[in-house]
């Protein structure tokens, strides 16, 4: 949900991953952020550049 305050906007970015009940899938969820983190960071930078018009 965007939050506006005096000309600034804050946007919350969420990534939801549904893990099955298998123990190995739950365990792999611990490492999911590290595996996807770089791609998510790059996507956020790209979004910021787009919004700022750079």
PyMOL Python script that loads the backbone (N, CA, C, O; Angstrom):
from pymol import cmd

cmd.read_pdbstr("""\
ATOM      1  N   UNK A   1       0.847  -1.171   0.000  1.00  0.00           N
ATOM      2  CA  UNK A   1       0.000   0.000   0.000  1.00  0.00           C
ATOM      3  C   UNK A   1       0.897   1.239   0.000  1.00  0.00           C
ATOM      4  O   UNK A   1       1.748   1.387   0.876  1.00  0.00           O
ATOM      5  N   UNK A   2       0.709   2.130  -0.979  1.00  0.00           N
ATOM      6  CA  UNK A   2       1.508   3.360  -1.029  1.00  0.00           C
ATOM      7  C   UNK A   2       1.167   4.300   0.127  1.00  0.00           C
ATOM      8  O   UNK A   2       0.021   4.378   0.570  1.00  0.00           O
ATOM      9  N   UNK A   3       2.174   4.998   0.595  1.00  0.00           N
ATOM     10  CA  UNK A   3       1.995   5.986   1.656  1.00  0.00           C
ATOM     11  C   UNK A   3       2.531   7.316   1.148  1.00  0.00           C
ATOM     12  O   UNK A   3       3.689   7.411   0.744  1.00  0.00           O
ATOM     13  N   UNK A   4       1.682   8.349   1.169  1.00  0.00           N
ATOM     14  CA  UNK A   4       2.101   9.683   0.725  1.00  0.00           C
ATOM     15  C   UNK A   4       2.349  10.567   1.936  1.00  0.00           C
ATOM     16  O   UNK A   4       1.558  10.589   2.879  1.00  0.00           O
ATOM     17  N   UNK A   5       3.445  11.287   1.896  1.00  0.00           N
ATOM     18  CA  UNK A   5       3.686  12.305   2.915  1.00  0.00           C
ATOM     19  C   UNK A   5       4.521  13.414   2.307  1.00  0.00           C
ATOM     20  O   UNK A   5       5.668  13.193   1.920  1.00  0.00           O
ATOM     21  N   UNK A   6       3.966  14.572   2.223  1.00  0.00           N
ATOM     22  CA  UNK A   6       4.616  15.772   1.735  1.00  0.00           C
ATOM     23  C   UNK A   6       5.456  15.558   0.465  1.00  0.00           C
ATOM     24  O   UNK A   6       6.652  15.849   0.446  1.00  0.00           O
ATOM     25  N   UNK A   7       4.818  15.052  -0.584  1.00  0.00           N
ATOM     26  CA  UNK A   7       5.494  14.886  -1.862  1.00  0.00           C
ATOM     27  C   UNK A   7       6.320  13.620  -2.008  1.00  0.00           C
ATOM     28  O   UNK A   7       6.861  13.376  -3.087  1.00  0.00           O
ATOM     29  N   UNK A   8       6.438  12.821  -0.988  1.00  0.00           N
ATOM     30  CA  UNK A   8       7.174  11.561  -1.061  1.00  0.00           C
ATOM     31  C   UNK A   8       6.197  10.397  -1.055  1.00  0.00           C
ATOM     32  O   UNK A   8       5.149  10.467  -0.413  1.00  0.00           O
ATOM     33  N   UNK A   9       6.532   9.339  -1.759  1.00  0.00           N
ATOM     34  CA  UNK A   9       5.689   8.153  -1.774  1.00  0.00           C
ATOM     35  C   UNK A   9       6.524   6.950  -1.376  1.00  0.00           C
ATOM     36  O   UNK A   9       7.653   6.783  -1.837  1.00  0.00           O
ATOM     37  N   UNK A  10       5.968   6.128  -0.532  1.00  0.00           N
ATOM     38  CA  UNK A  10       6.629   4.891  -0.119  1.00  0.00           C
ATOM     39  C   UNK A  10       5.783   3.733  -0.629  1.00  0.00           C
ATOM     40  O   UNK A  10       4.575   3.687  -0.396  1.00  0.00           O
ATOM     41  N   UNK A  11       6.425   2.796  -1.327  1.00  0.00           N
ATOM     42  CA  UNK A  11       5.729   1.634  -1.885  1.00  0.00           C
ATOM     43  C   UNK A  11       6.321   0.384  -1.249  1.00  0.00           C
ATOM     44  O   UNK A  11       7.539   0.257  -1.121  1.00  0.00           O
ATOM     45  N   UNK A  12       5.452  -0.531  -0.852  1.00  0.00           N
ATOM     46  CA  UNK A  12       5.904  -1.779  -0.238  1.00  0.00           C
ATOM     47  C   UNK A  12       5.908  -2.875  -1.299  1.00  0.00           C
ATOM     48  O   UNK A  12       4.915  -3.070  -1.999  1.00  0.00           O
ATOM     49  N   UNK A  13       7.018  -3.582  -1.416  1.00  0.00           N
ATOM     50  CA  UNK A  13       7.197  -4.647  -2.403  1.00  0.00           C
ATOM     51  C   UNK A  13       7.211  -5.961  -1.633  1.00  0.00           C
ATOM     52  O   UNK A  13       8.012  -6.140  -0.716  1.00  0.00           O
ATOM     53  N   UNK A  14       6.325  -6.878  -2.005  1.00  0.00           N
ATOM     54  CA  UNK A  14       6.270  -8.177  -1.342  1.00  0.00           C
ATOM     55  C   UNK A  14       6.407  -9.294  -2.365  1.00  0.00           C
ATOM     56  O   UNK A  14       5.870  -9.218  -3.470  1.00  0.00           O
ATOM     57  N   UNK A  15       7.126 -10.315  -1.978  1.00  0.00           N
ATOM     58  CA  UNK A  15       7.232 -11.525  -2.778  1.00  0.00           C
ATOM     59  C   UNK A  15       6.719 -12.673  -1.908  1.00  0.00           C
ATOM     60  O   UNK A  15       7.277 -12.961  -0.849  1.00  0.00           O
ATOM     61  N   UNK A  16       5.672 -13.309  -2.360  1.00  0.00           N
ATOM     62  CA  UNK A  16       5.052 -14.386  -1.588  1.00  0.00           C
ATOM     63  C   UNK A  16       5.347 -15.708  -2.289  1.00  0.00           C
ATOM     64  O   UNK A  16       5.091 -15.864  -3.483  1.00  0.00           O
ATOM     65  N   UNK A  17       5.885 -16.651  -1.533  1.00  0.00           N
ATOM     66  CA  UNK A  17       6.197 -17.968  -2.064  1.00  0.00           C
ATOM     67  C   UNK A  17       5.422 -19.005  -1.265  1.00  0.00           C
ATOM     68  O   UNK A  17       5.555 -19.087  -0.044  1.00  0.00           O
ATOM     69  N   UNK A  18       4.628 -19.778  -1.947  1.00  0.00           N
ATOM     70  CA  UNK A  18       3.883 -20.850  -1.285  1.00  0.00           C
ATOM     71  C   UNK A  18       4.723 -22.119  -1.290  1.00  0.00           C
ATOM     72  O   UNK A  18       5.045 -22.668  -2.344  1.00  0.00           O
ATOM     73  N   UNK A  19       5.070 -22.574  -0.089  1.00  0.00           N
ATOM     74  CA  UNK A  19       5.854 -23.788   0.044  1.00  0.00           C
ATOM     75  C   UNK A  19       4.929 -24.938   0.403  1.00  0.00           C
ATOM     76  O   UNK A  19       3.987 -24.767   1.177  1.00  0.00           O
ATOM     77  N   UNK A  20       5.193 -26.089  -0.148  1.00  0.00           N
ATOM     78  CA  UNK A  20       4.397 -27.265   0.183  1.00  0.00           C
ATOM     79  C   UNK A  20       4.776 -27.764   1.571  1.00  0.00           C
ATOM     80  O   UNK A  20       5.684 -27.227   2.206  1.00  0.00           O
ATOM     81  N   UNK A  21       4.101 -28.756   2.020  1.00  0.00           N
ATOM     82  CA  UNK A  21       4.308 -29.242   3.374  1.00  0.00           C
ATOM     83  C   UNK A  21       5.536 -30.137   3.517  1.00  0.00           C
ATOM     84  O   UNK A  21       5.920 -30.487   4.632  1.00  0.00           O
ATOM     85  N   UNK A  22       6.153 -30.508   2.395  1.00  0.00           N
ATOM     86  CA  UNK A  22       7.318 -31.387   2.470  1.00  0.00           C
ATOM     87  C   UNK A  22       8.433 -30.715   3.264  1.00  0.00           C
ATOM     88  O   UNK A  22       8.728 -29.542   3.033  1.00  0.00           O
ATOM     89  N   UNK A  23       9.053 -31.429   4.186  1.00  0.00           N
ATOM     90  CA  UNK A  23      10.101 -30.816   5.023  1.00  0.00           C
ATOM     91  C   UNK A  23      11.245 -30.220   4.212  1.00  0.00           C
ATOM     92  O   UNK A  23      11.769 -29.169   4.582  1.00  0.00           O
ATOM     93  N   UNK A  24      11.649 -30.864   3.114  1.00  0.00           N
ATOM     94  CA  UNK A  24      12.767 -30.341   2.331  1.00  0.00           C
ATOM     95  C   UNK A  24      12.386 -29.039   1.629  1.00  0.00           C
ATOM     96  O   UNK A  24      13.247 -28.191   1.394  1.00  0.00           O
ATOM     97  N   UNK A  25      11.119 -28.873   1.295  1.00  0.00           N
ATOM     98  CA  UNK A  25      10.695 -27.605   0.693  1.00  0.00           C
ATOM     99  C   UNK A  25      10.654 -26.507   1.739  1.00  0.00           C
ATOM    100  O   UNK A  25      11.041 -25.373   1.456  1.00  0.00           O
ATOM    101  N   UNK A  26      10.197 -26.814   2.928  1.00  0.00           N
ATOM    102  CA  UNK A  26      10.199 -25.831   4.003  1.00  0.00           C
ATOM    103  C   UNK A  26      11.644 -25.421   4.321  1.00  0.00           C
ATOM    104  O   UNK A  26      11.920 -24.238   4.524  1.00  0.00           O
ATOM    105  N   UNK A  27      12.552 -26.381   4.363  1.00  0.00           N
ATOM    106  CA  UNK A  27      13.952 -26.106   4.655  1.00  0.00           C
ATOM    107  C   UNK A  27      14.573 -25.238   3.560  1.00  0.00           C
ATOM    108  O   UNK A  27      15.353 -24.332   3.856  1.00  0.00           O
ATOM    109  N   UNK A  28      14.234 -25.510   2.305  1.00  0.00           N
ATOM    110  CA  UNK A  28      14.809 -24.733   1.203  1.00  0.00           C
ATOM    111  C   UNK A  28      14.316 -23.288   1.230  1.00  0.00           C
ATOM    112  O   UNK A  28      14.968 -22.401   0.680  1.00  0.00           O
ATOM    113  N   UNK A  29      13.176 -23.047   1.861  1.00  0.00           N
ATOM    114  CA  UNK A  29      12.653 -21.694   1.981  1.00  0.00           C
ATOM    115  C   UNK A  29      13.588 -20.767   2.735  1.00  0.00           C
ATOM    116  O   UNK A  29      13.563 -19.554   2.527  1.00  0.00           O
ATOM    117  N   UNK A  30      14.414 -21.328   3.612  1.00  0.00           N
ATOM    118  CA  UNK A  30      15.392 -20.535   4.360  1.00  0.00           C
ATOM    119  C   UNK A  30      16.376 -19.878   3.393  1.00  0.00           C
ATOM    120  O   UNK A  30      16.797 -18.741   3.604  1.00  0.00           O
ATOM    121  N   UNK A  31      16.734 -20.590   2.347  1.00  0.00           N
ATOM    122  CA  UNK A  31      17.742 -20.113   1.408  1.00  0.00           C
ATOM    123  C   UNK A  31      17.147 -19.374   0.212  1.00  0.00           C
ATOM    124  O   UNK A  31      17.885 -18.814  -0.599  1.00  0.00           O
ATOM    125  N   UNK A  32      15.848 -19.369   0.100  1.00  0.00           N
ATOM    126  CA  UNK A  32      15.185 -18.767  -1.058  1.00  0.00           C
ATOM    127  C   UNK A  32      15.507 -17.283  -1.184  1.00  0.00           C
ATOM    128  O   UNK A  32      15.749 -16.794  -2.287  1.00  0.00           O
ATOM    129  N   UNK A  33      15.511 -16.570  -0.077  1.00  0.00           N
ATOM    130  CA  UNK A  33      15.795 -15.132  -0.119  1.00  0.00           C
ATOM    131  C   UNK A  33      17.196 -14.863  -0.651  1.00  0.00           C
ATOM    132  O   UNK A  33      17.404 -13.930  -1.426  1.00  0.00           O
ATOM    133  N   UNK A  34      18.158 -15.684  -0.231  1.00  0.00           N
ATOM    134  CA  UNK A  34      19.532 -15.490  -0.698  1.00  0.00           C
ATOM    135  C   UNK A  34      19.651 -15.776  -2.196  1.00  0.00           C
ATOM    136  O   UNK A  34      20.422 -15.119  -2.895  1.00  0.00           O
ATOM    137  N   UNK A  35      18.893 -16.748  -2.684  1.00  0.00           N
ATOM    138  CA  UNK A  35      18.962 -17.100  -4.105  1.00  0.00           C
ATOM    139  C   UNK A  35      18.265 -16.049  -4.967  1.00  0.00           C
ATOM    140  O   UNK A  35      18.743 -15.729  -6.056  1.00  0.00           O
ATOM    141  N   UNK A  36      17.149 -15.515  -4.497  1.00  0.00           N
ATOM    142  CA  UNK A  36      16.366 -14.578  -5.293  1.00  0.00           C
ATOM    143  C   UNK A  36      16.692 -13.125  -4.965  1.00  0.00           C
ATOM    144  O   UNK A  36      16.259 -12.220  -5.678  1.00  0.00           O
ATOM    145  N   UNK A  37      17.442 -12.895  -3.905  1.00  0.00           N
ATOM    146  CA  UNK A  37      17.704 -11.539  -3.430  1.00  0.00           C
ATOM    147  C   UNK A  37      18.328 -10.619  -4.454  1.00  0.00           C
ATOM    148  O   UNK A  37      17.900  -9.474  -4.599  1.00  0.00           O
ATOM    149  N   UNK A  38      19.333 -11.098  -5.168  1.00  0.00           N
ATOM    150  CA  UNK A  38      20.020 -10.247  -6.148  1.00  0.00           C
ATOM    151  C   UNK A  38      19.080  -9.834  -7.276  1.00  0.00           C
ATOM    152  O   UNK A  38      19.101  -8.682  -7.710  1.00  0.00           O
ATOM    153  N   UNK A  39      18.268 -10.752  -7.746  1.00  0.00           N
ATOM    154  CA  UNK A  39      17.298 -10.437  -8.801  1.00  0.00           C
ATOM    155  C   UNK A  39      16.252  -9.449  -8.329  1.00  0.00           C
ATOM    156  O   UNK A  39      15.866  -8.543  -9.067  1.00  0.00           O
ATOM    157  N   UNK A  40      15.792  -9.621  -7.093  1.00  0.00           N
ATOM    158  CA  UNK A  40      14.807  -8.691  -6.536  1.00  0.00           C
ATOM    159  C   UNK A  40      15.409  -7.304  -6.365  1.00  0.00           C
ATOM    160  O   UNK A  40      14.752  -6.301  -6.644  1.00  0.00           O
ATOM    161  N   UNK A  41      16.642  -7.241  -5.912  1.00  0.00           N
ATOM    162  CA  UNK A  41      17.316  -5.956  -5.729  1.00  0.00           C
ATOM    163  C   UNK A  41      17.457  -5.226  -7.061  1.00  0.00           C
ATOM    164  O   UNK A  41      17.236  -4.017  -7.141  1.00  0.00           O
ATOM    165  N   UNK A  42      17.825  -5.965  -8.100  1.00  0.00           N
ATOM    166  CA  UNK A  42      17.966  -5.385  -9.433  1.00  0.00           C
ATOM    167  C   UNK A  42      16.617  -4.883  -9.953  1.00  0.00           C
ATOM    168  O   UNK A  42      16.547  -3.817 -10.565  1.00  0.00           O
ATOM    169  N   UNK A  43      15.550  -5.643  -9.712  1.00  0.00           N
ATOM    170  CA  UNK A  43      14.210  -5.235 -10.135  1.00  0.00           C
ATOM    171  C   UNK A  43      13.772  -3.965  -9.417  1.00  0.00           C
ATOM    172  O   UNK A  43      13.149  -3.097 -10.029  1.00  0.00           O
ATOM    173  N   UNK A  44      14.086  -3.841  -8.140  1.00  0.00           N
ATOM    174  CA  UNK A  44      13.740  -2.630  -7.394  1.00  0.00           C
ATOM    175  C   UNK A  44      14.503  -1.415  -7.914  1.00  0.00           C
ATOM    176  O   UNK A  44      13.941  -0.324  -8.009  1.00  0.00           O
ATOM    177  N   UNK A  45      15.775  -1.598  -8.249  1.00  0.00           N
ATOM    178  CA  UNK A  45      16.557  -0.501  -8.811  1.00  0.00           C
ATOM    179  C   UNK A  45      15.989  -0.068 -10.159  1.00  0.00           C
ATOM    180  O   UNK A  45      15.919   1.123 -10.460  1.00  0.00           O
ATOM    181  N   UNK A  46      15.588  -1.036 -10.958  1.00  0.00           N
ATOM    182  CA  UNK A  46      14.993  -0.738 -12.258  1.00  0.00           C
ATOM    183  C   UNK A  46      13.667   0.006 -12.089  1.00  0.00           C
ATOM    184  O   UNK A  46      13.396   0.961 -12.817  1.00  0.00           O
ATOM    185  N   UNK A  47      12.854  -0.418 -11.146  1.00  0.00           N
ATOM    186  CA  UNK A  47      11.586   0.251 -10.872  1.00  0.00           C
ATOM    187  C   UNK A  47      11.822   1.682 -10.410  1.00  0.00           C
ATOM    188  O   UNK A  47      11.122   2.599 -10.841  1.00  0.00           O
ATOM    189  N   UNK A  48      12.797   1.876  -9.540  1.00  0.00           N
ATOM    190  CA  UNK A  48      13.117   3.210  -9.043  1.00  0.00           C
ATOM    191  C   UNK A  48      13.546   4.119 -10.199  1.00  0.00           C
ATOM    192  O   UNK A  48      13.101   5.263 -10.290  1.00  0.00           O
ATOM    193  N   UNK A  49      14.403   3.612 -11.072  1.00  0.00           N
ATOM    194  CA  UNK A  49      14.859   4.396 -12.227  1.00  0.00           C
ATOM    195  C   UNK A  49      13.692   4.760 -13.138  1.00  0.00           C
ATOM    196  O   UNK A  49      13.625   5.881 -13.642  1.00  0.00           O
ATOM    197  N   UNK A  50      12.788   3.834 -13.350  1.00  0.00           N
ATOM    198  CA  UNK A  50      11.628   4.072 -14.196  1.00  0.00           C
ATOM    199  C   UNK A  50      10.723   5.148 -13.604  1.00  0.00           C
ATOM    200  O   UNK A  50      10.288   6.064 -14.302  1.00  0.00           O
ATOM    201  N   UNK A  51      10.449   5.026 -12.317  1.00  0.00           N
ATOM    202  CA  UNK A  51       9.552   5.977 -11.652  1.00  0.00           C
ATOM    203  C   UNK A  51      10.180   7.381 -11.613  1.00  0.00           C
ATOM    204  O   UNK A  51       9.487   8.382 -11.799  1.00  0.00           O
ATOM    205  N   UNK A  52      11.484   7.443 -11.372  1.00  0.00           N
ATOM    206  CA  UNK A  52      12.153   8.732 -11.305  1.00  0.00           C
ATOM    207  C   UNK A  52      12.437   9.309 -12.686  1.00  0.00           C
ATOM    208  O   UNK A  52      12.852  10.462 -12.800  1.00  0.00           O
ATOM    209  N   UNK A  53      12.218   8.520 -13.737  1.00  0.00           N
ATOM    210  CA  UNK A  53      12.397   8.996 -15.107  1.00  0.00           C
ATOM    211  C   UNK A  53      13.845   9.102 -15.543  1.00  0.00           C
ATOM    212  O   UNK A  53      14.190   9.933 -16.383  1.00  0.00           O
ATOM    213  N   UNK A  54      14.693   8.255 -14.970  1.00  0.00           N
ATOM    214  CA  UNK A  54      16.126   8.281 -15.321  1.00  0.00           C
ATOM    215  C   UNK A  54      16.423   7.311 -16.410  1.00  0.00           C
ATOM    216  O   UNK A  54      17.572   7.193 -16.836  1.00  0.00           O
TER     217      UNK A  54
END
""", "prot")
cmd.dss("prot")
cmd.show_as("cartoon", "prot")
cmd.util.cbc("prot")
cmd.orient("prot")
